[in-house]
Amino acid sequence: MAEEQPNNPLHGKTLESILVFLVDRYGWQDLGEIIPVNCFRYDPSIKSSLTFLRKTPWARKKVEDLYLSSL
């Protein structure tokens, strides 16, 4: 079983919920300027962004870092 992670602010958060939070807060255009990846800049959607972020660890890390700094 997974151990509890009380000091990890990402514990229990899905990548989708993080992305939805950031899109609601910044919008796709600003998000694409903050993290310049094509899935945020050209025809963005939650589904295509999740696909990209799950395959690209450096981009996922940038999204998670932005989420943590936005809290």
Backbone torsions as a table, in degrees:
resi	resn	phi	psi	omega
1	MET	NA	151.7	179.7
2	ALA	-72.3	141.8	177.3
3	GLU	-79.5	152.7	174.8
4	GLU	-67.9	144.5	-179.7
5	GLN	-128.3	71.8	-174.9
6	PRO	-64.3	-24.1	-178.0
7	ASN	-95.3	1.6	-180.0
8	ASN	-98.1	108.1	-177.2
9	PRO	-67.4	-15.3	178.1
10	LEU	-89.7	-7.8	-178.5
11	HIS	-61.3	125.7	178.8
12	GLY	87.2	-4.4	178.7
13	LYS	-94.9	132.9	175.0
14	THR	-87.9	156.4	177.3
15	LEU	-60.0	-36.8	179.0
16	GLU	-63.3	-44.1	-179.2
17	SER	-66.9	-35.1	176.4
18	ILE	-64.5	-46.0	-179.2
19	LEU	-64.5	-42.8	178.4
20	VAL	-61.2	-42.3	177.4
21	PHE	-58.4	-47.3	-177.4
22	LEU	-67.2	-38.7	178.4
23	VAL	-66.3	-41.2	177.6
24	ASP	-63.7	-37.8	-176.9
25	ARG	-77.6	-45.1	-173.2
26	TYR	-107.4	-26.3	-172.7
27	GLY	82.2	159.7	-177.0
28	TRP	-63.6	-40.9	-175.9
29	GLN	-63.0	-50.8	179.6
30	ASP	-66.4	-37.4	178.2
31	LEU	-61.8	-39.1	177.0
32	GLY	-67.5	-25.5	176.0
33	GLU	-80.8	-36.6	179.9
34	ILE	-71.7	-45.8	178.1
35	ILE	-121.5	95.5	-172.0
36	PRO	-77.1	80.5	174.4
37	VAL	-123.1	147.3	-174.6
38	ASN	-60.6	-32.0	-177.8
39	CYS	-67.2	-16.9	175.2
40	PHE	-96.4	-21.2	-173.2
41	ARG	-97.2	-36.8	-173.2
42	TYR	-119.7	114.8	179.9
43	ASP	50.0	58.1	-175.0
44	PRO	-72.9	146.1	171.9
45	SER	-151.7	158.3	178.2
46	ILE	-61.2	-45.4	-176.3
47	LYS	-61.1	-49.5	-178.3
48	SER	-67.5	-35.6	179.1
49	SER	-67.3	-41.3	177.9
50	LEU	-62.6	-41.7	178.3
51	THR	-58.9	-47.8	180.0
52	PHE	-64.3	-47.5	-175.3
53	LEU	-65.9	-32.4	178.7
54	ARG	-70.4	-24.4	-179.2
55	LYS	-96.6	-8.9	-171.8
56	THR	-128.3	92.6	-174.9
57	PRO	-58.5	-38.1	-177.9
58	TRP	-66.1	-36.5	179.4
59	ALA	-71.8	-40.0	177.9
60	ARG	-61.1	-41.1	178.8
61	LYS	-61.1	-41.2	178.2
62	LYS	-63.9	-40.5	178.6
63	VAL	-64.9	-45.2	179.6
64	GLU	-64.3	-40.4	178.3
65	ASP	-64.1	-41.6	177.5
66	LEU	-63.2	-41.7	178.4
67	TYR	-59.7	-46.5	-179.0
68	LEU	-64.3	-38.2	179.6
69	SER	-74.3	-16.6	-179.9
70	SER	-88.6	-10.6	-178.5
71	LEU	-74.2	NA	NA
